[in-house]
Amino acid sequence: MKKRYLGMSVIALGTLITLGACSQTKESGEIVNESNSETVYTDDSGVTIVESTTELKDDGFFKLVVGEGENPKIKDIVSYDTAYKNSDWDHMTLHVDHAKIVNVSDFKDDEDRTYKELVSLKYELINEDSSDKHITPDKAELVMNDGKTIDAEFFLNYWDDEILTSDAHKDGYIHFKVKEEHKLSEIKQIKVSFKATDEEGNETTHTYTIAFPMEAAN
């Protein structure tokens, strides 16, 4: 089966209905039981303009990163069931059940910096060690089909910065932000780096490589 994703790239406008100084048409699609729509129109100078109508704050994977009074829109979205599990690092197990990536418009972080792409991973992190650890995601890289890597910054202020005690776990969403917009269907994996400090103050780091399935989630 082919991967299913919702594309919001430039589309053929065809014959448009003129409305005053501009003309418009609508396109809609669906992925993982989520719908998205956009309005495409041309202004007086012939420039093609795309307006998305899906609000980021309405998506449970991303609503935590939307600041008060902000209303960024989702332009494109792809969603994967990853079923990722790894226990290679320091008596800890990472589960990532689902990954979602979006291209957005009008998104700024709490330092008023603009980002055009966001990643959200639904995770569970289990400390199976006899000692407590202070664990924090550090950074991530998106890996494209052609092997190119894209830096992704971690939303530090949305991580519950607590000590992970022995035989305990934490779960929720990990968020990353990317400066530039990319074609979502060409992102094949994400490399997520964590750092941990033990009770003696020793710091270690580890990178998990989470490959995305060939197909988007049903």
N, C-alpha and C positions, 0 to 999 in steps of 0.2 A: 504494500500500500504506500501511497505517496504521503509525505508529511503534510498535514493540514495546518495552515496558518493564515492569519488575517493580514493581508498586505494593504498598506496605505501609501504606497508609492504613487508616482504620477500615473493617472489613468487616462485612457482616451476619452475625451470629452464628448465627441460626437456632435450631434446637433443640439444646441442649447437653446433654451427659451429665454428670450431677453426680458429682463425685469428692470426697468429704469435704466440706470447707468451700468448694470452688470447683468450677467446671466448665470444660472446655477443648475446643478443636478445633484442627486444624492446617490450614495453607494452604501450598501450595508453588507455585513458578513457575520459569520458566527464561528466561534472556536470554544471548545470545552464548555459548552452551554452558556457562553457569554456573547452578547451581541455588541456590535460597535457600528457607528455610522459617521459619515462625514459629509460636509457640504463643500462642493468644489465649484468655484466661480471665477470669472475673469473680470478684472476691473476695466476702467476706461482705457488704460494703456495696454491692455491685452495680457497683463501678468496673471498667471494662474495662482489662485489662493485656495488653500485647503483649511477648513475649519472643522475640528473634531468636536463631537458633542458628548463623548463619554468622559465623566469626571473621575479623576484619580482617587478622590476621597471616597468614592462609592465601591472601590475594590478592596476587599478585606486584606489582601496581601500587601497593600501600600498605604492604607489610610493613616497609619501611624506616622508616616513621614510628611504628611501634608500639614503645613503650618496654619495657624488660625488666621482666617481671612484670606487664605490662598485658595485658588481654584484651578489647578493645572488640569489639562485634558490629555486623555490617552489617544495617541495617533495610530499606534500599531501595537499588537499584543501577540505573544506566543507563550504557551503553557505546556509543561511537561510533567508527567509522572516519572520520577527518577528512580525511586526504590533503591537509593544509594545507602550502603552500609560499609563502614571501614573501622577496624579496630587495631590499626598498625601503630598507633602513637601512644606511648606512655600510659598504658592501661586505661585508655579512653576510647569510647565508641561514638562515632558520629553517624546519625541517620539523617538523610535528606529525602523526604517523601515527595516533594513537589518543588518545581522551579517555575518562576514566571518572570518574563522580561517584557518591558514596555518601552516604546518610544513616546516621549511626552512633549507637550508644548506648555510654555508659561510656568515651568517648574524652577524654583529657586530654593536653596537650602537655608538654614537659619542664619547663615553669614552672607546672604543675598547673592550667592554665586549660582549661575545658571547651569543646569545639567539637562541633557536631552535624552538620556537613557537610564533606566532604573532596573535593578534586579532584586527579586525577593526569593529567598529560599526558606521553605518550611522545614524546620530541623528539630532534632532532639540530640542532646549531647550528654553522655553518661560517663561519670567518673567511677571506674571500677577499681581504683587504687585504694590503698589503706590510708593514704594521706590526702589532705585537702589541697585544692589548686585554685589559683586565680587565673581564669582563662578569658581571653578576649580575641575576637577576630581581628586580623591585622590589615589585610588587603586582599584583592582578588584580581585575576586576569581573565578576560574573555578570550577564547581561542576561536579564530575564524576557520572556515573550511580550507583556506589557502595557507594556514599555519600562522598568520599574523596574530599578534597578541595585543589586546586593548586593556589598558589600566582601568581598574574600577576602585573607587574609594569607598571605605566602610563608613556607615552612619554610626559613629561611636556613641552619640547621645541617645540612641534608641536601643542600646544593648543593656540588659540588666546586669550591671557591673558588680556582681556578688561573688563570694568565694563558693566554689563548687565543692561541697564536702564529699567525703568518701562514700561510695555506694549511693550517690544521689544523682539527679539529672536536672537539666533545664531544657526548656523547649520554647518554641515560638517562631519568630521570623528574623532572618538576617537580611539586612538591606545594603545594597551597594549602588553607587551613582557613577555615571560615565559622562564625560564632558560632551562627546560628540555622538551623533546618531548613526546607527549602522543598520544594515539589512538583517533583520532578526533571524530569518531563515538560514543565514550563513554562519550563525554562531553555533559551534558544535560542542563546546564544553566550557566549564568555568573552573579555574584553579583558585581555591580559597585557602588562604594562609591564616593559621591561628598562632597565638603565642600564649604560653602558660608560665606562671611563676609558682613554685612550690613553697612549703612552709619555711624553708631555709633561704628563700630569696633567689634560688637558681631559676634562670629563664631558659626555656626551650621553645622552639618553633617547629611547625609542621604544615605542609601543604597537601591538601586533598584535591584530587582531580576528579571532577564530577562530569561525566559524559552525558550529553543529552540523547534521548532515544531518537531513532530515525523518524518516528511519528509523533506528532503532537498528541496530547492526552485526549481521551474520549470523555 
